[in-house]
C-alpha cells in the first residue's frame, strides 16, 4: 500500500505527520502501523514504515522497471579489498561432467533481476549515506581514494537506550548511472565485552571503523555508496 502524505491517514494520522515534520524517524515512532506502509513525501521520495517502528528509504528499482541496466553485482570479501570480478563459481563437487538432459531447463532460466538507483536517489544522493537500525545510525562521512582503493569513513550514533557492542553494515556501491557495481558486508563498530570504554553508549556519536574496498569497474566519479545497518548487538 502506498499513501500520499495528505490522503488516507485520517485526522489522527495527519496530526502525527504534522508533528513529525515529515521526519521518517518520528513517523516510524508515531504512526499507528500494523503492516509495512509506503509513504510518499512531498519531494517524491518514498519511505517504507514498518510495524516495528523501523523504516527505510525506497531508493532502488529493479531491472524489470529499468531495462537499460545490464551490469550485475559482485560481492567483495570482507577479509580484503579485491577487484570486482563477475563470473560463475562452480558448485562444490562439480566434476565438469555434462548435465543430464532433464536438468537442462535451468540453463535457460531467466537471470535474477538486478537493482539500480531510482530517480529520487540519483537526485538526492545524501539519502544513501545514512543507515538506521534499532536506534543506531551509521553515517558515511568521507570517501578517500588511496592506491586504487576507496577508503570509506563512518561515524556511528547511538540513539537507543542501551550500550552498543557491535554494528555491521551492508555497503552497496553504485555507478554514476545508478547501476549496482558491488556489495560488501563490513563491521563498523566492534567493542569488547567487559571493556566499557569500547562500548558506544546511549547518546554518543563516535568515529567508526573505516572500510577499504577496491574501486569497482565502471564509472564511479559520483562515489555513490548506500549504507544499510544489517546488525546491531547491544550490551
C-alpha positions, 0 to 999 in steps of 0.5 A: 500500500502506498499513501500520499502524505495528505490522503488516507491517514485520517485526522489522527494520522495527519496530526502525527505527520504534522508533528513529525515534520515529515521526519521518517524517524518520528513517523516510524515512532508515531504512526499507528502501523500494523503492516509495512506502509509506503509513504510518499513525501512531498519531494517524491521520495518514498519511505517504507514504515514498518510495524516495528517502528523501523523504516527505510528509504525506497531508493532502488528499482529493479531491472524489470522497471529499468531495462537499460541496466545490464551490469550485475553485482559482485560481492567483495570479501570482507577479509580484503579489498579485491577487484570486482570480478563477475563470473560463475563459481562452480558448485562444490563437487562439480566434476565438469561432467555434462548435465543430464538432459532433464536438468537442462531447463535451468540453463535457460532460466531467466537471470535474477533481476538486478537493482539500480538507483531510482530517480529520487536517489540519483537526485538526492544522493545524501539519502544513501549515506545514512543507515538506521537500525534499532536506534543506531545510525551509521553515517558515511562521512568521507570517501578517500581514494588511496592506491586504487582503493576507496577508503570509506569513513563512518561515524556511528550514533547511538540513539537507543537506550542501551550500550552498543557492542557491535554494528555491521553494515551492508555497503552497496556501491553504485555507478554514476548511472545508478547501476549496482557495481558491488556489495560488501558486508563490513563491521563498523563498530566492534567493542569488547565485552567487559571493556566499557570504554569500547562500548558506544553508549546511549547518546554518543556519536563516535568515529567508526571503523573505516572500510577499504574496498577496491574501486569497482569497474565502471564509472564511479566519479559520483562515489555513490555508496548506500549504507544499510545497518544489517546488525546491531548487538547491544550490551 
